[in-house]
């Protein structure tokens, strides 16, 4: 298989005369690698992408987790200040939708990572399976029982399933995000449960402690 052809080198004898010669080219002159190929020069860049993604995942999960628990704890005050008492029925929806923020942050990063390694179809397929299929099916069963609150439950379930599946797939590409994701989600869940049990807005305090 011919990898490249040099100008002025058209036969075997001319090619053999160049054995041992070092050839150089710029990175931009190389053709785009396919899904299953890579250039050795890109390995350091690939490792750097992994480090940046792991660090960003930690920071965004914590940051969006804090924002989510603030919205969850003070949803009633936020709604009443911004919109008044006529929209108080939306508090419960606003509270639990806020828990989706760290999951959304994680999903944005994971999409970016798989796009950077030329595999954007992986999150797209998993998104279809979880968001489209699971969301539709779960709503069929949840809406009769939970009514307007059912889409919130379905959406959180779908996001959680998608995040776990993407973490497992990322692990196969030597990117271990699952432990950090589980820890952050567990801390958020414990904070919410404590606040619901005590019925006072102290979830933020417990989240910071955890």
C-alpha positions in Angstrom: 0.0 0.0 0.0 1.4 3.4 -1.0 1.4 5.8 2.0 2.8 8.8 0.1 4.5 9.6 -3.2 7.4 11.9 -3.6 7.7 14.3 -6.5 10.6 13.2 -8.8 10.6 9.6 -7.4 8.9 7.4 -9.9 10.6 4.0 -9.8 11.9 1.4 -7.4 15.6 2.4 -7.8 14.9 6.0 -7.0 12.9 5.0 -4.0 15.6 2.6 -2.7 18.2 5.4 -2.9 16.1 7.4 -0.4 16.2 4.6 2.3 17.1 6.1 5.6 16.2 9.6 4.5 14.1 11.6 7.1 11.0 13.1 5.7 9.2 16.0 7.4 5.8 17.6 6.9 3.5 19.9 8.8 0.6 18.5 10.9 -1.8 20.4 8.6 -0.5 18.5 5.5 -1.7 15.2 7.0 -5.1 13.8 6.0 -7.8 13.6 8.6 -7.5 10.3 10.6 -10.5 8.0 10.6 -12.4 6.9 13.7 -10.0 4.0 14.4 -6.7 5.8 13.5 -4.5 8.3 15.2 -1.2 10.0 14.7 1.6 9.5 17.3 2.0 13.3 17.4 -1.6 13.5 18.7 -1.1 11.3 21.7 0.1 14.2 24.0 -2.9 16.2 22.8 -5.2 13.3 23.5 -3.8 12.9 27.1 -4.2 16.6 27.7 -7.8 16.5 26.6 -8.5 13.7 29.1 -6.9 15.7 31.9 -8.9 18.8 31.0 -12.1 16.8 30.8 -11.6 15.2 34.2 -10.8 18.5 35.9 -13.7 20.3 34.1 -16.0 17.5 35.1 -15.1 17.8 38.8 -15.4 21.6 38.8 -18.6 21.8 36.8 -20.3 19.0 38.8 -19.4 20.8 42.1 -20.4 24.3 40.7 -23.6 23.2 39.1 -24.4 21.0 42.1 -24.1 24.1 44.3 -26.3 26.1 42.0 -28.8 23.2 41.9 -29.0 22.8 45.6 -29.4 26.6 46.1 -32.3 26.6 43.7 -33.8 23.5 45.4 -33.5 25.0 48.9 -34.7 28.5 48.1 -37.1 27.8 45.3 -40.1 29.2 47.2 -38.3 32.5 47.9 -37.0 32.8 44.4 -40.4 32.2 42.8 -42.2 34.5 45.2 -39.7 37.4 44.8 -39.5 37.2 41.0 -43.1 36.3 40.1 -45.2 36.7 43.2 -47.7 34.4 44.8 -49.7 33.6 41.7 -47.0 31.2 40.5 -46.4 29.3 43.7 -47.7 26.0 42.2 -44.6 26.0 40.0 -42.2 25.7 43.0 -42.1 21.9 43.1 -41.3 21.7 39.4 -38.6 24.4 39.7 -37.1 22.6 42.8 -36.7 19.2 41.2 -35.7 20.5 37.7 -32.8 22.3 39.4 -31.4 18.9 40.3 -30.8 18.3 36.6 -28.1 21.1 36.4 -25.1 18.9 37.4 -26.3 16.2 35.1 -26.6 18.6 32.2 -23.1 20.0 32.9 -21.7 16.5 32.8 -23.5 15.7 29.6 -22.2 18.8 27.8 -18.6 17.9 28.7 -19.0 14.2 27.7 -20.5 15.3 24.3 -17.5 17.6 23.7 -15.1 14.8 24.5 -16.5 12.3 22.1 -16.8 14.9 19.4 -13.1 15.7 19.9 -12.1 12.0 19.3 -14.3 11.8 16.2 -17.0 9.7 17.8 -20.0 12.0 18.2 -22.4 9.2 17.2 -21.9 7.5 20.5 -23.6 10.1 22.7 -26.2 10.7 19.9 -27.2 7.1 19.9 -27.4 6.9 23.7 -29.3 10.1 23.9 -31.9 8.7 21.5 -32.3 5.6 23.6 -32.6 7.4 26.9 -34.1 10.7 26.2 -36.4 9.8 23.3 -37.4 6.2 24.1 -37.1 6.1 27.9 -38.6 9.5 28.3 -41.6 8.7 26.2 -42.3 5.3 27.8 -41.8 6.6 31.4 -44.3 9.4 30.8 -47.0 7.0 29.7 -46.9 5.3 33.1 -46.1 8.3 35.3 -48.5 11.0 33.9 -51.7 9.2 35.1 -50.3 9.1 38.7 -48.1 12.2 39.0 -49.8 14.4 36.4 -47.9 17.7 35.7 -45.0 16.6 37.8 -44.4 13.4 35.8 -42.2 15.0 33.0 -39.9 16.2 35.7 -39.4 12.7 37.1 -39.0 11.2 33.6 -36.5 13.8 32.6 -34.3 13.3 35.8 -34.5 9.5 35.3 -33.4 9.8 31.7 -30.6 12.2 32.4 -29.3 10.0 35.2 -29.4 6.9 33.0 -27.7 8.7 30.1 -24.9 10.0 32.5 -24.3 6.5 33.9 -24.2 4.9 30.4 -21.9 7.6 29.1 -19.6 7.1 32.1 -19.4 3.4 31.4 -18.7 4.0 27.7 -16.1 6.6 28.5 -14.3 4.1 30.8 -13.8 1.8 27.7 -11.9 4.7 26.2 -9.7 4.9 29.3 -11.6 7.8 30.7 -12.7 7.0 34.3 -15.4 9.5 35.2 -17.9 7.1 36.9 -16.4 7.3 40.5 -16.4 11.1 40.6 -19.9 11.2 39.1 -21.3 8.8 41.7 -19.7 10.7 44.5 -21.0 14.1 43.4 -24.5 12.7 42.7 -24.5 10.9 46.1 -23.6 14.1 47.9 -26.4 16.0 46.1 -28.9 13.2 46.8 -28.0 13.1 50.5 -28.3 16.8 50.9 -31.8 16.8 49.3 -33.0 13.9 51.4 -31.8 15.6 54.6 -33.6 18.8 53.7 -36.8 16.9 52.9 -36.7 15.1 56.2 -36.0 18.2 58.3 -38.2 20.4 56.2 -35.9 23.4 56.5 -33.6 24.8 53.7 -30.2 23.4 54.9 -29.4 21.2 51.9 -26.7 23.7 50.8 -24.9 23.4 54.2 -24.8 19.6 54.0 -23.7 19.6 50.4 -20.8 21.9 51.3 -19.9 19.7 54.2 -20.0 16.5 52.1 
